[in-house]
């Protein structure tokens, strides 16, 4: 079970790494907040807990490339490194459509890593078109800051063989 969970994490991290390469290393903009005078677009945020409850295990695995338990475990590991949900604003601004939860950010990031279209992901999650990529990079940064997910690749052939033999048993 532990190997399967670790393989799921490694797969997610590998998908994210491949996505970084395909995006050409572009990082999100430094712009934060709304343009003064901008109108609020009403959106209904996706409730990830309800989605998980209503979606079958097979459907969930096809969409996120991991099972539900691995999703929640990964969220628990990286959550402290993710940015604020926006509930407590320092500049006094409002969050008219409600906060974007950490589970929603991870959901968007994994859908991007699985090859999903950012515009479709934004529509499904009830967020602005830029948010899926912002969430993707937030999750990438959180994974980089997490010592528990610091993957070390073997440097010697003997070490590679030892690890390969562990997967055989």
C-alpha positions in Angstrom: 0.0 0.0 0.0 2.8 2.4 0.9 4.6 1.8 -2.4 1.4 2.4 -4.3 0.8 5.7 -2.4 4.5 6.8 -3.1 4.1 5.8 -6.7 1.0 8.0 -6.9 2.9 10.9 -5.5 5.8 10.3 -7.8 3.4 10.2 -10.8 1.7 13.4 -9.8 5.1 15.1 -9.3 6.3 13.7 -12.6 3.2 15.0 -14.4 3.7 18.4 -12.8 7.4 18.4 -13.9 6.3 17.5 -17.5 3.8 20.3 -17.4 6.4 22.8 -16.3 8.6 21.9 -19.3 5.6 22.1 -21.7 4.8 25.6 -20.4 8.3 26.7 -21.2 9.0 27.6 -17.6 6.6 30.6 -17.7 5.7 31.7 -14.2 2.5 33.5 -13.1 2.3 37.3 -13.3 3.0 39.4 -10.2 -0.3 41.2 -10.6 -2.6 40.7 -7.6 -6.0 41.9 -7.0 -8.6 43.5 -9.2 -8.4 46.5 -11.4 -10.2 49.4 -9.8 -13.7 49.7 -11.1 -13.9 46.1 -12.4 -17.3 44.5 -12.2 -17.7 41.3 -10.2 -18.4 38.2 -12.3 -20.6 35.9 -10.2 -19.2 32.4 -10.0 -20.1 29.3 -8.1 -17.0 27.6 -6.6 -16.7 23.9 -7.0 -17.1 22.0 -3.7 -14.2 19.4 -3.9 -15.5 17.4 -0.9 -18.9 17.0 -2.6 -17.2 16.2 -5.9 -15.1 13.4 -4.2 -18.2 12.0 -2.5 -20.3 12.0 -5.7 -17.6 10.8 -8.1 -16.8 7.1 -8.4 -13.2 5.9 -7.6 -12.6 5.0 -11.3 -13.7 8.4 -12.5 -11.7 10.2 -9.9 -8.5 8.2 -10.8 -9.0 9.0 -14.5 -9.3 12.7 -13.8 -6.6 13.1 -11.2 -4.2 10.2 -11.9 -4.4 9.1 -8.2 -7.0 7.7 -5.8 -9.1 9.8 -3.4 -7.0 8.9 -0.4 -3.8 9.9 -2.1 -5.4 13.2 -3.1 -6.3 14.0 0.5 -2.9 12.8 1.8 -1.0 14.9 -0.7 -3.2 17.9 0.3 -2.4 17.3 3.9 1.3 17.2 3.2 1.5 20.4 1.1 -1.3 22.5 2.7 0.8 24.5 5.0 3.0 25.6 2.1 0.0 26.8 -0.1 -0.9 30.5 -0.1 -3.8 31.8 1.9 -7.3 31.0 0.7 -8.1 34.7 0.7 -10.6 34.5 3.6 -8.5 36.8 5.8 -7.5 39.8 3.6 -4.8 42.1 4.7 -5.7 45.0 2.4 -9.4 45.1 3.4 -10.7 43.9 0.0 -13.6 41.5 -0.3 -13.7 38.0 -1.8 -17.0 38.4 -3.7 -17.3 34.8 -4.9 -15.8 33.2 -1.7 -12.3 31.8 -1.1 -10.6 29.3 -3.3 -9.9 26.4 -1.0 -6.6 24.5 -0.9 -8.4 21.4 -2.1 -9.7 23.4 -5.1 -6.1 24.6 -5.9 -4.7 21.1 -5.7 -7.6 19.9 -7.9 -6.9 22.5 -10.6 -3.2 21.9 -10.5 -3.6 18.1 -10.9 -6.1 18.6 -13.8 -3.5 20.9 -15.5 -0.8 18.3 -14.9 -3.1 15.6 -16.4 -3.4 17.6 -19.6 -6.6 19.5 -18.9 -7.4 22.8 -20.6 -7.0 25.8 -18.2 -10.2 27.5 -19.5 -12.3 24.4 -19.0 -10.8 23.8 -15.5 -11.6 27.5 -14.6 -15.2 27.1 -15.8 -15.7 23.8 -13.9 -14.1 25.2 -10.7 -15.9 28.5 -10.8 -12.8 30.7 -10.9 -11.2 33.3 -13.2 -9.5 32.0 -16.3 -6.0 32.8 -14.8 -6.6 30.9 -11.6 -5.9 27.3 -12.8 -2.3 28.3 -13.8 -1.9 30.4 -10.6 -3.0 27.3 -8.6 -0.6 25.0 -10.6 2.4 27.2 -9.8 1.3 27.5 -6.1 1.2 23.7 -5.9 4.6 23.4 -7.6 6.1 25.8 -5.1 4.4 24.0 -2.2 5.8 20.7 -3.4 9.3 22.2 -3.7 9.1 23.5 -0.1 8.0 20.2 1.3 10.9 18.1 2.7 8.6 15.1 2.8 8.3 15.2 -1.0 12.0 15.8 -1.6 12.8 13.0 -4.1 16.4 11.9 -4.3 17.4 9.9 -7.3 20.1 7.2 -6.9 23.5 8.3 -8.0 25.2 4.9 -8.3 24.4 1.9 -10.3 24.4 -0.3 -7.2 21.9 1.9 -5.5 19.7 1.8 -8.7 19.7 -2.0 -8.7 18.9 -2.1 -4.9 15.9 0.1 -5.5 14.8 -1.8 -8.5 14.9 -5.1 -6.5 12.7 -3.5 -3.9 10.0 -3.1 -6.5 10.3 -6.7 -7.5 9.4 -8.0 -4.1 
